[in-house]
Amino acid sequence: MTDALATSSAAPDASSASARARAVAYLAERHRLQIWEALPWGLALAAFWLFPDRLTFGSQVLVMVLFALSLDLILGFAGIVTLGQAAYFGVGAYTVGLLAAHLNWGEPISGLFAAAAVAGAVGSATGFVLLRYRGLTLLVLTLATAIMLQELGNLFPRLTGGYDGLPGLVFAPLFGVFDYDLYGRVNYLYVLGVLFVLFWLVRRIVYSPFGQTLAGIRENVGRMHAIGSPVRLRLVVVYTIAAAISGVAGALFTQTNAYVTLGVFDFDNSAGVMVMLILGGTGRLYGAFVGAVIYMVLQDYLSKESQQYWHFGIGLLLVLTVLFARRGLLGLFEDAGAFLRRNPKP
Amino acid sequence: MTAALEIQDLNKSFGALAVARDINLTLPKGARHALIGPNGAGKTTLVNLITGVLQPSAGRVLLDGQDITALPQAARTRRGIARTFQINQLFRGLTVLENLYLAVAERMRASGRLWVPAGAEREVIDQALAQLEALRLADDALKPVRELPYGRQRLVEIAIALALHPRVLLLDEPAAGVPSSESHLILDVIGALDPDIAILIIEHDMDVVFRFAHRITVLVAGAVLTEASPPEILADPRVRAVYLGEEAGGRHG
C-alpha cells in the first residue's frame, strides 16, 4: 500500500497532506515518555522492598547502570568506540576519595558535583586529542589513557595510597540528615535518585537536535562534514558529558563502598561496562539497565558457584548475544514485538 | 561581477602522481557547467579539492571572491558550497526525514542545541518536509533510507545538498547507477534547480551534458584539455580522440 502511495506522488493533495502530518507527528512525539518506561524504575523500587538484605549489591548494580549509560551516550549514540571509559570512572572515584581522605570533605552531593567537574575536565582535555582518531587507533589510545591515569595514581602513593587505595573513608550523612545504615537502604535510594536525574538528562540530550547530529555522525561521518557539521566539536562535547557522568558513577562507587583502590582504572572495568552495554543493547538508553543487571546478577551468582571460572558464563552469554542478537536483548525484544505486529494471531 | 566560484592554478600531487595540474575554472552566478573526461581524469578529485576534502598542493579556491583555500570542509559548506557524491553518502539507518533534518538543522545553526527536543524545532521540520515535497519524496519521509529503491535514494542524496541552500552546487554523477527508466526523475530535478545557483556537474551521459550545460570543461590526466561551449566541444577533434581512444581500449591513469 505504501508503494502505491509512493508512485502516486504526482497527485499531492490529500495523501501528501496526511504524509506531512504523520511526519511532523513522528518527530514531535518520539521524545514523549512511553508508559513502559516506568517499568525499570518500578522494578528498581520493588527491589528495594523485595530484597532488603541485598541492597548493598543493588547499589553496585545501579552504579554500573549509570556507568553503562554514560558509555551508551558515546558508543551507542555517537559511535565512538572506546576501551578506556574506566579512566573517567576512576577520576570521579578518586576525586571524592581524595577530598574525603585529605580535606575532610565528606559531603556527598557536593562531592558528586566535584567529581563531575573534574572527570568532565579530564574528558574534555583527553577527548580533544583522542577524538582526532577513529577505529583501532582510538581504541588503543583510550585504553592507554586509563592505564596512564592508573600509573599516575601509583606514582603518588602518599596521596592516593598506591595500589592499597584509600580505605575507611568517611562521608557525611545525606542532606545532613540520613546516615548510612547497615543494610544500605539510604545508599540504594541515593544512587537510584542520582541515576534517575542523570538518566533524564541523557534522555533529553539524545532526543535533542544535538542528539540527532550524534546519530548522523554514527551513521556517516563523511556526510556530516559535507553538510557543514563541526564534527569534532560535537564529539568533544558529548565525550565530555559522558566523562562527567562516568565520574559521577565512580564517585557513587567510592561513596557507597567507603573505599577506593586503583583497581577502578582496570581494563576489566572498561571492558566489563562495554560487555554490559552489548548484552543489553547499544543506542537505546534502557540497554544500560538490562545489560548491567544481567551482568552483575550473573557475575554474583556464577562467582559463588566457581571463584575462578565465572568469566566463562559471561563470555558464553556474550558470544550468544553477538551471534544471535546483534542489537542486544532489547533489540531482541524489539524484533519480537515487530514480528508479532506483522503477524497478529488470527 | 565576482564569480561564484573561482579556481586558480590548482595543483595536487600524491608523491610523484599529479592528480590536478594547473587547473583554472570559473563559475559565474547561475552557471551550468559540466566537467567531463575519461575515467581517472581527476574529476572527483577536483570536487574534493573544491569542497575541502583534500587540501591542494598549490593554487587557490575563491568563493564569491573570498579565498577559502585554508578552510576545512565543514566551514566551506557553511559558506555556501554543497555537493552530492558519486556513491550515495546517506545516513542509511535514519529515516528520510531525519536525513533532511540534519542538513536543515546545520544550515539553521540549530544542531548544537542540547536542551530542546528535536521535534520542537518546527521550522527545521517544516523546511525539511518542504524540501522533500519539492522532490516528491514526502511519502517516503518516515522510511529508513536504506529501504528505498536506489533511484529514490539518489534523490535523497540531492535533497540533502539542496537543503543546505547552496550558492555553488557540485553534482558528482547524479544519475550514476540509476536505471534509465528512472533517471528522467533526477534529470527533471536538476533541470528545475534555482537559476541563481552555480552548478558544476560531472556526468558521463553526453545527452545529459549537452541538454544541461552551457559550458563544458574537458579534464584529462589531471589537466584541463579545453573549455568551450557544447557545440564547440562536439566539434573538437582532440575531445573525440580522448573519448574514442578510451573506447578503443586505451586506459588512462
Interface residues (C-beta under 8 A of the other chain):
Chain A: T2 L5 A6 S9 A10 P12 S15 S16 A19 R20 R22 A23 V24 Y26 L27 A28 E29 R30 H31 R204 I205 Y207 S208 P209 F210 G211 Q212 T213 A215 G216 E219 N220 G222 R223 M224 H225 A226 I227 G228 S229 P230 V231 R234 V237
Chain B: T51 V53 P72 Q73 A74 A75 T77 R78 A82 R83 F85 Q89 L90 F91 R92 G93 L94 T95 L97 E98 Y101 L102 A103 A105 E106 R107 A110 S111 G112 R113 L114 W115 V116 P117 A118 G119 A120 E121 R122 V124 I125 D126 L129 E133 R136 L137 A138 D139 D140 A141 L142 K143 R152 I160 L164
